[in-house]
Amino acid sequence: MKTLDLVLPDTRYPIHIGQQLLGKAELILPHLKQARVAIVSNTTVAALYLEPLLSSLSQAGVDCLPVILPDGEDFKTWETLNQIFDALLAQRCERGTTLLALGGGVIGDMTGFAAACYQRGVPFIQIPTTLLAQVDSSVGGKTAINHPQGKNMIGAFYQPKLVIADMDLLDTLPERELSAGLAEVIKYGLLGDADFISWLEQNMAALRKRDKQALAYAVEHSCRMKADIVGQDEKEQGVRALLNLGHTFGHAIEAGLGFGTWLHGEAVGAGMMLAAEASHQMGWLSEADVARVEALLQLAGLPTQSPALGDAAWLSLMAHDKKVENGEIRFVLLQSLGHAVVAKLPAAELEHTLHSRFVQQSA
């Protein structure tokens, strides 16, 4: 097991990365205010991993309340969030009760948001069960639910007390979900580490075969980069915005198609392709650079072409992006592979990007 620390001005917490960590109650116990937890999961994950976690904590004397939600991005709503509150209130959970998120990004985001709101703030812990959640959404304290007009538009910055990333939990991850997680791994190379891009090109086959050492290295490297960025800018006033590479386009895809039609990582992969093309239009990336991004995404099993939403829909959906400032959309673009910046994209370059070969055009 390797442990990273995410250090912020008013808190810090460990990120444990390794194998056979799910049943180790001793990793969790020091972070509990009282011997009571509410384990929030979904129907798919609970069937696989709830019992060993319950057994481990119960044997350690912890009272556990399972809260099982429906599975899917389309359930990341107020209605589903209220199911968590209903369970906590019905069981008279106190301010010392810790919420434990056992699931992917949807469960982690909703559990964190519920923790931020319940009795004005209770502790929570992340045990991410997808690669995407392990390398990105479980770390950094972004919590949210979706709104029909935009992804993650309602939420809070609220840090967990602990993150446990167990590589064994990826054994049951569907192939499509694994590729979706690789999108966020690729993102870290593109935005800030050209050497990591090269490593990914050389090791993508091992990652897709679920080689535990390769996965652990990818998770550790991604979490280390994110911890460093979040440590500098917890509330996304500056450098943390770079973590949204591909997300302005990607969130538009998710909302435009209907949440859950494309996985988040699939939309981000296609969004990074558009960001690379836009960067080429700005004169920053060469055609060879764009081709290299495309090839890496294809190696990961990710889409490189976005669906046809239509210009009006693209612009309307991206106008709800959280990086909009004074009514202008700001994009995370690449001045070079491994160096991202937040920039405005002139109308002509944006139009060219949305009509490039990386977007399916309506008949």
Secondary structure, DSSP 8 states (H G I E B T S, - for coil): -EEEEEEETTEEEEEEEESS-TT-HHHHGGG-SSSEEEEEEEHHHHHHHHHHHHHHHHHTT-EEEEEEE--SGGG-SHHHHHHHHHHHHHTT--TT-EEEEEESHHHHHHHHHHHHHGGG---EEEEE-SHHIIIIITSS-EEEEEETTEEEEEEEE---S-EEEEGGGGGG--HHHHHHHHHHHHHHHHHH-HHHHHHHHHHHHHHHTT-HHHHHHHHHHHHHHHHHHHHH-TTSSSGGGGGGTTHHHHHHHHHHH-TTSS-HHHHHHHHHHHHHHHHHHTTSS-HHHHHHHHHHHHHTT---SB----HHHHHHHHTT-TT-BTTB-EEEEEEETTEEEEEE--HHHHHHHHTSTTB----
